């Protein structure tokens, strides 16, 4: 009576890719990160328009588990 199984599959060891430490590449990555950060700017932190919140205020009572 066998219960399947058999021999375990051989797993090949992980070989990490070679690391290239080129200053020009690192500088380009840094400039790209900086460009994307500046692109987001303050717009991501401003949640309302110049008129403020135009909808009704959410002043409902606290409920248990979203009831």
N, C-alpha and C positions, 0 to 999 in steps of 0.2 A: 504494500500500500504506500503509494507515494503522494505527497501533497504538493505537486508542482515544484516550483522553485528552480532547481537545477543550479548551475554554477552562477555566481554573481558576475555581472558584466564588468569588464575592465574599464575603469575610468582613466582617461588620459590626464596627466597633471596640467594644471593651469600655468601657462607661460605668459607673463605680462608683456605687453608690447614695449619695444624699446623707447626710452625717454630721450627726446631730443631737447637739449638745453641751448637753444639759439636765442641770443638776446633780442634779435629783431622780431622773432615770433612772440616772445614774451611781451615786448613793447606793443606790438600790434594787438595782442589780447587785452592788455591793460587799456589801450586807447578805445577799443571796442566796448569794453565794460563801462568806461567813463562816458562814452557817447550814449549808450543805452540808459545809463543812470540819469544823464542830463535830459534825455528825451522824455522820460517820465515826469521829471520836474515836480512842481508844486501841484499840478493838476490832479494827481492821485490822492492828495490829502484834502482837497476841497470837495466837500460832499453836497453843497447846495449852490444855487445860482446867486446872482446879485440881488434878487428879490427875497432870498431866504427860503424857508420851507413854505410852500404854497398849499399843501394838503392839510387836512384836519389833524389836530394833535392826537396822538395815541395815548389816551389817558384811561384806558380800561383797567379794571382791577386785575391784580395778579391772580393767575390760575395755576392749578396743579397739573403738570405734565401737558400743557398746551390745551386744556379743555376750554 
